[in-house]
Amino acid sequence: MERTSTRARDDAARDGSTPGGFRWLLVAGALLLQFSIGAVYAWSVFGGALEEAESWQLGKVRASLPFTVTIGMIFVGSYVGGRVQDARGPRVVALAGGVIYSVGILLAGLTNGAEDYWLLILGYGVISGFGLGVAYIVPIAMLQKWFPDKTGLITGLAVGGFGFGAVLTSPVAQLLIDRDPEDPTGAFVPLGLAYLLMSLVGASIFRNPPADYVVPGVEESDGAADTGDTDYTQAEALRTPQWYFLTAILTLSVSAGIALISQAKLSATDIAGVSVTGAATLVGVLAIFNGAGRIVWAGISDRIGRMRTFAAILALQGICLILLPHAGSVLLFSALAAVIYLCYGGTFGTMPATAGDFFGVRNAGAIYGLMLIGWSLGGVIGPVLASALIGDEKAYTLAYTTIGVIALASVALTFVTKVPAGRHAEHG
């Protein structure tokens, strides 16, 4: 531990910054990394193009499958990345994750048509999904150790860049696709190179705080870093019902939000009559709410409590999904979709802090990394259920009503999920 502490102090000294100031520089690096991997949420732009291009002509299910595989692989990557980070530190793990993610995107850019569908699944789905998971967990676990005094807000910021990733990517991807509509996957090459650069720059400064780190401006005896709570190991957390309740809440909330995200572009055109170009722009605008929700809801959870926050998130998603198929105007459709994106982002902004409240931050990489199986499960369940129920008949009412009712029923879980014995009552 002394070696780690000395190295961290030396690193801070070389950077010409105190640990207190340096932690905010780490937030900037985390946002840059998350922005690059968060571009995955622009998939609906590519999915629509793969359905329309003569060289691909994929049905809804096959067009959404690369995205589904990507989300499904996140858990594998986050589990590996979380465990390695707890042992080896954040920088090497984040750099590796960013490289793997970018390589997968570049491989997807080598595809030329339906005969290369397997490579699209391998590159964009399996490889980039694994790298995404490896990189994603790192700033969440790292920044909780640097900001024990602002757990909700900082975890919201830690993943905020991920939600904002599609804001720029969606319109840029559409412009690249429009240059050669018959080769939509060609857009992955310049995008992959950009992702690689951003992730390497952002992750290059990552490191854990020194062992004797104290929250700046807060006395050690009074600081949030020293609560006297029990820090759970991964094995201990898995022996509590709370870990499974939280994972279930994550799964169900992700399923609800990602069901729309995976179909956002086509839903906008089919339900509200938005043009193809306008729908791509709308996807980018909605990504702002995905990113903002991670910060807004995380901050709210510091004030009203984590479980009250999740109850509100699930209820709002359910209501808006039920209303969405009846939103014939662009304005109403956009407003309902924005709330769903806001709540979806809020799930990821709030859950890391919730896991920290329940189990401590010492082993956050391993505990929350494993909990992200809920993201992978939800990422498979939501898009598959939505595309299957919508079908070629475009049965949006059946699909979104079914998923909305499930989200409303899930609110019940928030009333039975309590902080384990040995931990302080949940924040707020």
Secondary structure, DSSP 8 states (H G I E B T S, - for coil): -HHHHHHHHHHHHHTT--HHHHHHHHHHHHHHHHHHHGGGGGHHHHHHHHHH-TTT---HHHHHHHHHHHHHHHHHHHHHHHHHHHHH-HHHHHHHHHHHHHHHHHHHTT--SGGGHHHHIIIIIIIHHHHHHHHHHHHHHHHHHH-TT-HHHHHHHHHHHHHHHHHHHHHHHHHHHHH-TT-GGGGHHHHHHHHHHHHHHHHTT-----TT---TTS-TTTSTT--------HHHHHTSHHHHHHHHHHHHHHHHHHHHHTTHHHHHHHHH---HHHHHHHHHHHHHHHHHHHHHHHHHHHHH-HHHHHHHHHHHHHHHHHHGGG--SHHHHHHHHHHHHHHHHHHHHHHHHHHHHHH-STTHHHHHHHHTHHHHHHHHHHHHHHHHHHTTTT-HHHHHHHHHHHHHHHHHHHHH----TTS-----
